[in-house]
């Protein structure tokens, strides 16, 4: 196929050049979306761990040990920091996890994120 050029501008290859210029930004955007999804998933896991810790501590005679064990059984995130406090008939579980941003390229641009959740429940009498 022979194309003739009649003094106008030649647009051949323009789409390829534009794609080559835009593709790295599109890839970075997609990787950033993956990193946000990973952080969201881990936040849900931290909330689950806090809820399980508070529930186990509220019904146990030894609330601190039971709450910490329940939080670690609930999720596979490690290291998970669990703090159980009790007083005045209520139990509070605070769970923290440092989520390392390790998605390729994006992890180097973003700092690590500290996720936390707090749940308070009424303690049941033993």
C-alpha positions as CSV (number, residue, x, y, z in Angstrom):
1,X,0.0,0.0,0.0
2,X,1.5,3.2,-1.1
3,X,0.4,6.4,0.6
4,X,1.0,9.8,-0.9
5,X,1.9,12.9,1.0
6,X,0.4,16.0,-0.5
7,X,2.1,18.8,1.4
8,X,0.0,18.4,4.6
9,X,1.2,17.2,7.9
10,X,2.1,13.5,8.2
11,X,0.3,12.0,11.1
12,X,1.7,8.5,10.7
13,X,3.0,7.2,14.1
14,X,1.3,9.9,16.2
15,X,-0.8,7.4,18.1
16,X,2.2,5.3,18.8
17,X,4.1,8.2,20.2
18,X,1.2,9.3,22.3
19,X,0.8,5.8,23.7
20,X,4.5,5.6,24.5
21,X,4.3,8.9,26.4
22,X,1.1,8.1,28.3
23,X,1.7,4.4,29.1
24,X,4.1,4.9,32.0
25,X,1.6,7.2,33.7
26,X,-1.3,4.8,33.1
27,X,0.8,2.0,34.7
28,X,1.7,4.1,37.7
29,X,-2.0,4.9,38.2
30,X,-3.0,1.3,38.0
31,X,-0.3,0.3,40.5
32,X,-1.5,3.1,42.9
33,X,-5.0,1.7,42.6
34,X,-3.7,-1.7,43.6
35,X,-1.9,-0.3,46.6
36,X,-5.0,1.5,47.8
37,X,-6.9,-1.8,47.4
38,X,-4.3,-3.6,49.5
39,X,-4.5,-1.0,52.2
40,X,-8.3,-1.2,52.2
41,X,-8.2,-4.9,52.6
42,X,-5.8,-4.7,55.5
43,X,-7.9,-2.0,57.2
44,X,-10.9,-4.4,57.1
45,X,-8.7,-7.1,58.6
46,X,-7.6,-4.8,61.4
47,X,-11.2,-3.9,62.2
48,X,-12.1,-7.6,62.3
49,X,-9.3,-8.3,64.6
50,X,-10.4,-5.5,67.0
51,X,-13.9,-6.7,67.0
52,X,-12.9,-10.3,67.7
53,X,-10.5,-9.2,70.5
54,X,-13.2,-7.1,72.2
55,X,-15.7,-9.8,72.0
56,X,-13.4,-12.5,73.4
57,X,-12.2,-10.1,76.2
58,X,-15.8,-9.2,77.1
59,X,-16.8,-12.8,77.8
60,X,-13.6,-14.1,79.3
61,X,-12.4,-14.2,82.9
62,X,-8.9,-13.3,81.6
63,X,-9.8,-10.5,79.1
64,X,-6.3,-9.5,78.1
65,X,-5.0,-12.9,77.2
66,X,-8.2,-14.0,75.5
67,X,-8.5,-10.7,73.5
68,X,-4.9,-10.9,72.2
69,X,-5.3,-14.5,71.3
70,X,-8.6,-13.9,69.5
71,X,-7.2,-11.0,67.5
72,X,-4.2,-13.1,66.3
73,X,-6.5,-16.0,65.4
74,X,-8.9,-13.8,63.4
75,X,-6.3,-12.4,60.9
76,X,-3.0,-13.4,59.4
77,X,-1.5,-9.9,59.6
78,X,1.8,-9.9,61.5
79,X,3.1,-8.1,63.6
80,X,-0.3,-7.1,65.0
81,X,-0.2,-4.8,68.1
82,X,-3.2,-5.5,70.4
83,X,-4.0,-3.5,73.5
84,X,-6.9,-4.6,75.7
85,X,-8.1,-2.3,78.5
86,X,-11.0,-2.9,80.9
87,X,-12.7,-0.9,83.5
88,X,-16.2,0.2,84.7
89,X,-17.8,-2.8,83.0
90,X,-16.5,-2.1,79.5
91,X,-13.7,-3.6,77.5
92,X,-11.8,-1.7,74.8
93,X,-9.6,-3.4,72.2
94,X,-7.2,-1.3,70.1
95,X,-5.5,-3.0,67.2
96,X,-2.7,-1.5,65.2
97,X,-0.8,-2.7,62.1
98,X,1.9,-1.0,60.0
99,X,1.1,-1.7,56.4
100,X,4.2,-1.6,54.3
101,X,3.5,-0.1,50.9
102,X,5.3,-2.6,48.8
103,X,3.6,-2.6,45.4
104,X,6.2,-2.2,42.7
105,X,7.2,1.4,42.0
106,X,4.4,2.8,44.2
107,X,5.9,1.5,47.5
108,X,9.0,3.6,47.0
109,X,6.9,6.7,46.6
110,X,4.5,6.3,49.5
111,X,5.4,5.9,53.2
112,X,4.2,3.0,55.3
113,X,0.6,3.4,56.6
114,X,-0.4,2.7,60.2
115,X,-3.8,1.2,60.3
116,X,-5.8,1.1,63.6
117,X,-9.2,0.1,64.9
118,X,-10.8,0.5,68.3
119,X,-13.8,-1.5,69.5
120,X,-15.6,-1.1,72.9
121,X,-18.0,-3.6,74.3
122,X,-19.8,-4.1,77.6
123,X,-18.0,-6.8,79.8
124,X,-20.2,-9.7,80.7
125,X,-19.9,-10.9,84.3
126,X,-18.0,-14.2,84.6
